[in-house]
Amino acid sequence: MSAYVLVDVDVHDPVAFARYRELGVPTIAAHGGRVLARSDDVVTLEGNWSPRRIVVLEFDDLEAARRWHASSEYQAARELRLSAAHTQSIALAALPAS
């Protein structure tokens, strides 16, 4: 069952964030994931959530997403992200179509 990681990103240091992307994006594929969407063109349809940038990743399952996030390869990139942007993220498993 596929799993998705949704990340709300507010970049405050574009130079450091660019370096994060150079290091971090390859770790996604290395763990069986892929970037489905990334955009600064985000529209709030309901509620008070006003993200600046959204990133959507897909993995085979929640365990794969967790392994990627906890991996030593990603942790090096993650430190750059933490210094370059405020982020919030969640992982969720897709439900089978009914």
C-alpha positions in Angstrom: 0.0 0.0 0.0 1.6 3.3 -1.1 2.5 5.9 1.5 2.8 9.7 1.0 5.0 12.2 2.8 3.5 15.7 2.8 5.9 18.6 3.7 5.0 22.2 4.3 8.1 24.3 3.8 8.9 27.9 4.6 12.4 28.7 3.4 14.3 31.5 5.1 17.8 30.7 3.7 17.5 29.9 0.0 21.3 29.2 -0.4 21.4 26.6 2.3 18.0 25.1 1.2 19.4 24.7 -2.4 22.3 22.7 -0.9 19.8 20.7 1.1 18.0 19.8 -2.1 21.2 18.7 -3.7 21.9 16.3 -0.9 18.4 15.3 0.1 16.6 14.6 -3.1 18.8 11.7 -4.2 18.2 10.0 -0.9 14.5 9.8 -1.7 15.1 7.6 -4.8 17.8 5.6 -3.0 15.0 4.5 -0.6 12.5 3.7 -3.3 10.6 7.0 -3.2 9.8 9.7 -5.7 8.8 13.3 -5.7 5.3 13.6 -7.0 4.8 17.3 -6.6 6.6 20.4 -5.4 5.1 23.9 -5.7 5.1 27.4 -4.3 1.8 27.9 -6.1 -0.4 26.7 -3.2 -4.1 27.8 -2.8 -5.9 27.3 0.5 -9.4 26.0 -0.2 -10.6 25.8 3.4 -9.4 26.6 6.8 -6.4 28.6 8.1 -3.6 26.6 6.7 -1.4 28.8 4.5 1.6 26.9 3.4 4.3 28.6 1.3 5.5 25.5 -0.5 4.2 21.9 -0.5 6.2 18.8 -1.4 4.6 15.4 -1.9 6.7 12.3 -1.9 5.6 8.7 -2.6 7.0 5.5 -1.1 6.0 1.9 -1.3 4.6 1.9 2.2 4.9 3.7 5.6 7.9 1.7 6.7 9.8 2.7 3.5 9.0 6.4 4.3 10.1 5.9 7.9 13.4 4.2 6.8 14.1 7.0 4.4 13.5 9.7 7.0 15.6 7.9 9.6 18.5 7.0 7.2 22.0 8.3 7.9 22.1 9.6 4.3 19.0 11.7 4.8 20.0 12.9 8.3 23.0 14.8 6.8 20.7 16.6 4.5 18.1 17.1 7.2 20.4 19.2 9.3 20.8 21.6 6.4 17.0 21.8 6.0 16.5 22.5 9.7 18.8 25.4 9.5 17.4 26.7 6.2 13.6 26.4 6.6 10.7 25.9 8.9 9.0 22.6 8.0 6.2 20.5 9.1 5.7 17.0 7.7 3.4 14.0 7.9 3.4 10.5 6.4 0.2 8.7 5.6 -0.7 5.3 4.1 -3.1 5.3 1.2 -6.3 3.4 1.7 -7.4 0.9 -0.9 -9.9 2.2 -3.4 -13.4 1.1 -2.5 
